[in-house]
């Protein structure tokens, strides 16, 4: 047997295909104590076959999976026993033998061509082995075996089944071929076109995916699936998809699609449009608690304090009638924002009292409440109080130690900061934020630059594409005088995340390189998003560019 299956594919297949190891033996054993007619029904299980099965299982126990598999598959072929075929497939998967699993599944499917379970095993294994073309037949059979009442649900899952294949275009072509008759059936056309669209989107063919979304919407204007596909396309900056979403919204009598649309608008930083949608949702569905929470949070971020307080209070009122983990988290979020609103009004004591009322029924809730209070104090520059709170509670909690270290830096207690971060690294050597924080702090103060660079590089080994750590690497390269490397890293970081602090650093390197127009452009973009960012303001005050 060959062993080409990855661990991830092996796990997925074993979950889907796991069968009882001894089911066939139990059936055989039962024949010894049941009436004569039962012995006749089980007569295919001769003593020779029973011996073969037992020998196969013994080989497996003794670490000989190839021999055990061969014996069990041979017994399955001789008896056409479903459980033995399933056992053979599972043995091959346990041994990570994709070829063996495929051989057993094919034999099973050939022996029982109308067995949906056998066909399903074969389909999943072919997909896992990237044998996409060969999966067409089993996929068609799976669809034909599916009752009409379940067919749309099965069609909707097809893109997930093919998500891991390497040749996305080939997979999209195969799926479209299999779905051809369902694209023309009014009962399935909308779901089928949506699945075709998702397959096209997986290969980054957004134009074809948009066409599929339009076809699905035309097939059934009330269907939700094409609109959700259109939302994904909006997230890919495909503006032409938005009319499909708006069309679906006009026909929906539930708030779920509208809330999904709001989240996409927020991701696209279209806050005014998101606000308008949320106003509509809260008017049309005033009992929908989540809409009030998102609206209040958006109003909070936009500085609309009075409106935010009203929306967040309404959420708390509605959520208090539902007792589950989601609403508990939502209430904590809402109350935290309400506390920040109080603190903005100079009522820091009242804000802390509000946070003190948050649930603390277990260690996690106590920790969350503490972090909420620390964040509130940090936002209002009460660094010493926040530091003292953490000093009493951090112990061996690496997250709390890290937060305390960041406050030590704010207090200019740099030795304490480094000591705390070193403690975090010792407790959790994979805690990448600690390496990055210490490395950046050293670089920002122009100290021990070679060590700073090594710390940041180590952080990147844990999260290679993190834009903030890439920003740190760019900054330390700038401090080292490697402006070309610094520019490369900072441009990548800013492309991945348009953060004001990254913009401050990138702008400074561009300014240093005499690319003043480019620097001003980056800084203006950052000011539009976060005009009060400390790092950005410090940079602009120091360099004094004419913006």
TORTI-383870 format. One record per residue (C-alpha): x, y, z; residue in one letter. Coordinates in steps of 0.1 Angstrom, whole numbers, plus 2048, in hexadecimal, padded with zeros to 3 digits. Layout:
# residues N
XYZA
...
This chain:
# residues 547
800800800X
80B8247F9X
806840813X
7FE861801X
7E386E818X
7EB88C82DX
7E188D852X
7C58A684BX
7B689182FX
7BA871843X
7A7880861X
78B88D84BX
78786B83AX
78985785AX
76D86C869X
75886884AX
760843844X
766833867X
75681186BX
7557F7886X
7737E1886X
7617C2893X
73E7C5886X
7437A886EX
750792889X
73279B89FX
71B78F883X
72E76F880X
72F7688A5X
70976D8A7X
70475088FX
7117388A9X
6F473E8C1X
6D77458A9X
6BE72D899X
6C871887BX
6B8731863X
6D174B86FX
6EE734869X
6E2730845X
6E1755840X
70475984CX
71273B83AX
729751824X
73E756842X
751734841X
76B72A85AX
785732841X
77875683CX
77575B862X
799750865X
7A476884AX
79278585CX
7A277C87DX
7C477986DX
7BF79B85DX
7B67AB87FX
7D479A88FX
7EB7A8874X
7DE7CA87CX
7E37C78A1X
8077BB89AX
80F7DA885X
80B7CA863X
7F07E0853X
7F87D682FX
7F27B1836X
7D47B784CX
7C57CD831X
7CA7B3816X
7B979882AX
79B7AD833X
7967BA810X
798796803X
77E78B81CX
7687A8812X
76A79F7EDX
76177B7F5X
74378480AX
7387A57FCX
7347AF820X
72F7D5824X
73F7D7847X
75E7C583BX
7627DD81EX
75E7FA835X
7777EA84DX
7907E6831X
78C80A827X
79281684BX
7B180084FX
7C0810830X
7B883283CX
7C782B85EX
7E782084CX
7E5840837X
7E282B817X
7CE83F7FFX
7D38257E4X
7C78097FBX
7A881D806X
7A08247E2X
7A48007D8X
78C7F47F4X
77380F7EDX
7728077C7X
76E7E27CEX
7527EA7E6X
7418017CEX
7447E77B2X
7367CC7C8X
7197E27D3X
7137FC7B7X
6F28087C7X
70180D7EAX
7028327F1X
71A82E80EX
73381B7F8X
7318367DDX
7358517F7X
755841804X
76383E7E1X
75A8637D9X
76B8707F8X
78B85C7F3X
78E8667CEX
78B88B7D8X
7A48867F4X
7BD8777DCX
7B88937C3X
7AA87B7A9X
7918957A0X
78888977DX
78086678AX
7688767A4X
74F88078AX
73D85E788X
73A85A7AEX
72F87E7B2X
713879798X
7098597AAX
70886B7CCX
6F18857BEX
6DA86B7AEX
6D98577CEX
6CF8757E2X
6A98797E9X
69B8987D9X
6938A77FBX
6B88A6804X
6C78AE7E3X
6CC8D47E7X
6DE8CE808X
6F68B57F8X
6FC8CC7DAX
7058E87F2X
7208D3803X
7328CA7E3X
74A8E87E3X
7558DE806X
75C8BB7FBX
7738C77DFX
7838E37F4X
7A58D27F8X
7AB8C77D4X
7C98D67C3X
7BB8DC7A0X
79E8F47A8X
7958F9783X
7938D477CX
77D8D079CX
7668EC790X
7628DC76EX
75A8B977DX
7418C8795X
7308DB77AX
72D8BC765X
71E8A8782X
7058C4789X
6FB8C9765X
6D88BA767X
6D28CC788X
6DB8EE779X
6BC8EA763X
6A48DE77EX
6908F978EX
6918E87B0X
6B78E67B1X
6C4900798X
6CA91C7B2X
6DE9067CAX
6F18F57ADX
6FB91679DX
7079227BFX
71D9037C3X
72B9087A0X
73292C7AAX
7449227C9X
75990A7B6X
76292679DX
76993E7BAX
7819247C9X
7969277A9X
79494E7ACX
77F95078DX
76996C79BX
75997577AX
74C952774X
74294F799X
72E96F795X
71C961777X
71394278AX
7059577A7X
6F096A78DX
6E494977EX
6DB93C7A1X
6C895C7AAX
6B595B789X
6AB93778FX
69C93F7B1X
69A9637BCX
6919597E0X
6AF9427E4X
6C994C7FEX
6E79397F0X
6EE94F7D2X
6ED96E7E8X
70695F800X
71D9577E3X
71897B7D7X
7239877FAX
7439737F7X
7499847D5X
7439A67E5X
75E99C7FEX
7759977E0X
76E9BB7D5X
7569B07B9X
73E9CE7B9X
7279BE79FX
71C9A47B9X
70C9BD7D0X
6EC9C17BCX
6E599C7C0X
6E89A07E6X
6D19BF7E6X
6B89AC7D0X
6B898F7E9X
6B49A6807X
6949B47F9X
6859917F8X
69198581AX
67C987839X
69797D852X
6B599285DX
6D1978857X
6DA982834X
6D99A783DX
6F19A185AX
70998E844X
7079AC82CX
70F9C3848X
72E9AF852X
73B9B082EX
7359D682DX
7499DB84DX
7659C5840X
7659DC821X
7669FA839X
745A0782AX
73AA1284CX
71FA2A841X
70EA0F82CX
7119F6849X
701A0F860X
6E4A14848X
6DE9EF845X
6DF9EB86BX
6C6A07870X
6AF9F5857X
6B39D3869X
6AC9E188CX
68D9F287FX
6809D486CX
68C9BA886X
68D9CD8A7X
6919AD8BBX
6B09A28A9X
6CA9A78C4X
6EA9A38AFX
6E09BF899X
6DF9D78B7X
7019CB8C2X
7129D08A0X
7019F289CX
70B9FD8BFX
72F9F18B8X
730A04897X
722A238A7X
73CA208C3X
759A1F8AAX
74BA3D897X
749A518B7X
723A538B7X
722A4E8DDX
6FDA558E5X
6F1A3F8C8X
709A248D2X
6FDA248F6X
6D9A208EBX
6E1A048D3X
6F79F18EBX
6DE9F5908X
6C39E78F1X
6D99C98E9X
6E09C290EX
6BA9C4915X
6B29AB8F9X
6D09938FFX
6C8991924X
6A997C91CX
6BF96190BX
6D794D920X
6F393E90CX
718942906X
7149588E7X
6FE9718F8X
715971917X
73297B900X
71C9958EEX
7119A490FX
7359A691BX
73F9B78FAX
7229D08FCX
7289D9921X
74D9DD919X
7459F78FEX
72CA08915X
747A0B930X
75DA1B916X
742A3490EX
740A3D933X
765A41934X
764A58916X
74DA6E92BX
767A6F947X
753A5595CX
76FA3C95FX
764A31981X
741A29975X
750A17957X
764A0196DX
7459FA982X
7329EF963X
74E9D795AX
74E9CA97EX
72A9BE978X
7349A795BX
72F982962X
74D971972X
73F94E978X
75F93C96EX
784943968X
77F94C944X
76496694BX
779974967X
797977950X
782987935X
7749A194EX
7979A9959X
7A49AE935X
7869C492DX
78E9DA94BX
7B39DB942X
7AB9E591EX
794A0192BX
7AFA0E941X
7C9A0B925X
7B3A1F90DX
7B0A3B927X
7D6A3B92FX
7D1A2D952X
7EFA1794DX
7FBA14971X
7D9A0997DX
7D69EF961X
7F99E3968X
7F29DE98DX
7D29CB985X
7E59B396FX
8029B0988X
7E99A29A1X
7DA989988X
7F397F96DX
80696397FX
80E949963X
7F495594AX
80895E92CX
7ED97591DX
7EB98993DX
81198B940X
81399791DX
7F99B3923X
80C9BD942X
82C9BF92EX
81B9D7915X
8109ED932X
8339EC940X
83F9FB91FX
825A16921X
832A1E944X
856A1F936X
85FA0294DX
8739F2931X
8869DA947X
8659CD956X
8579CA933X
8749B4927X
87399F946X
84E998942X
85299091DX
86F978924X
85896793EX
83D963924X
85795390CX
86293B926X
83E93192FX
83492E90BX
85192C8F2X
83892F8D5X
8289508E1X
8329648C2X
8259858CEX
83E9868EAX
85C9838D2X
84D99D8BBX
8459B58D7X
8689B48E6X
8799B58C4X
8649D38B9X
86A9E58D9X
88F9E18D6X
88E9EC8B2X
878A0A8B9X
891A168D4X
8AFA0E8BDX
8BD9F58D5X
8CD9D38D0X
8C19D38ACX
8D09B18A2X
8BF9A08BFX
89F9B38B7X
8A09A6894X
8A598289FX
8879858B7X
87199189CX
87C977883X
87595C89EX
85296B8A2X
84D96887CX
85694387DX
83593D890X
81F95487BX
83295B85AX
81797184AX
80E987868X
80E9AB85BX
8169BA87DX
8359A4882X
8409AB85EX
83C9D0867X
8549CB884X
86D9BA86EX
86B9D7855X
8709EF872X
88F9DE880X
89E9DC85DX
898A0285AX
8AAA0787CX
8C79F186FX
8CAA07850X
8BC9ED838X
8A3A04828X
89D9EF809X
8949D081EX
8809E6836X
86B9F4819X
8649D180BX
8589C482DX
8439E3835X
8329E4813X
8289C0817X
81B9C683BX
8079E482FX
7F99D1812X
7EE9B5829X
7E09CD844X
7D99F283FX
7E19FA864X
7EAA1D86FX
80AA13881X
8169FF863X
80EA1E84EX
822A34866X
841A1E862X
83DA1983CX
838A3F838X
858A4684BX
86DA2F836X
85EA3E816X
866A61824X
889A5682CX
88DA4A808X
882A6C7FBX
861A5D7EEX
84EA797FFX
82EA777EAX
82BA527F0X
830A58816X
816A73817X
7FDA5C805X
802A4081EX
7FFA5883CX
7DFA6882EX
7CFA4682AX
7D8A3D84EX
7CBA5F85BX
7A9A5884AX
7A6A3885DX
7B6A4087FX
7BDA65883X
7C6A618A8X
7DEA448A6X
7FBA4B8BDX
817A3C8A7X
80AA4E888X
807A6F89BX
829A6C8AAX
838A65888X
827A83877X
830A9B894X
855A90891X
858A9286BX
840AAE866X
835AA6842X
81DABF831X
7FDAAA82EX
